[in-house]
Every structure is written in C-alpha cells, then in structure tokens.
Amino acid sequence: MSTSDKSVFEKFANWATKFTGSSYAFIGAVAIVVIWAVSGPVFNYSETWQLVINTGTTIITFLMVFLIQKSQNKDSKAIQIKLNELIAANEKASNRIVDIEDLTEKELDQLHCYYEKLADFAEDDTDIHTSHSIDAAKRNQDYKHHFFKRKHEEWLLKQQSKNQ
C-alpha cells in the first residue's frame, strides 16, 4: 500500500501517534500546565480557571484512547502477520497455529500448557536440535492422564478388597 492509498484519517492517525509520543508533545503539555498554573492568581483560582484544565485534559484523554487503540490494533495485526510468515517459512513449525488469535481464552490457555510441556521436553533433551511437536505434548499429557487414572483405579480396587 503506497502512501497515497492511505485515507486522511490514516495519515492523521500516523502523524498524531508519532507526534504525541515525541519529546515535543511532552514539552508542549508541560508548558500548557505551567502556563495554566502560573495564570491561577490572575484568575483568582476561579472555578472557570479549574474547568479549563479539567475540560482540556478530559477531551485530550478521550481522543487519545481511540488513537492509541487504533495504533495498537495496527501494530498487533502487523506483528501477527510477521509471526505467521515466520511460522509458514519454518518447515518444522505447525501451520495449525497461524490464525489462533480468534481462539477463546480457554483454548489459548490449553495451547499455552502444551507449549510449556514442549519446553519441558526441550530441557530434558541432550540434543538441542531435537524438535518436539504440540501433538507429542498432547500425547504425553494424555498418557500421564491415563496412567494416573489407571493407578487411581488400582488403588480404589485395593481399598475395596481391604474393606470386604
């Protein structure tokens, strides 16, 4: 997308995001507050004097929330695309996770657990070039679940035989 393809709002949002994150914007904000504070005695610290700074900061904060959110959405989308490209380019990576941002929080937590298992596998390996998959983590978790379930059932049978 060329610069000419951008909408007026897109151009303004990019400019405003860069400007408001600059030292010039910070210095300008400090200057406004200092001028306001110094003008207090001139206006006898009136309610109108207080209302000016309160209204100004409220409006600026309100508008900045939307500007920051737009900027974060754009950055997040760009990062997701870059990560998807890395996943697609790596032959050992699982392409199933390319579009996981649409999963529920619970599904993401479950995937996180699998990746923790992969990290455990990697720590246990002596060969740093060994690759583990999410399927291996799931199989290992399923195996442990069935193992503990079987051990529990055996324990229950022993308890029942003792009670008879």
Secondary structure, DSSP 8 states (H G I E B T S, - for coil): --GGGS-HHHHHHHHHHHHHTSHHHHHHHHHHHHHHHHTTTTTTT-HHHHHHHHHHHHHHHHHHHHHHHHHHHHHHHHHHHHHHHHHHH-TTS-GGGTTGGGS-HHHHHHHHHHHHHHHHHHHH-S-TT----HHHHHHHHHHHHHHHHHHHHHHHHHHHHHH-
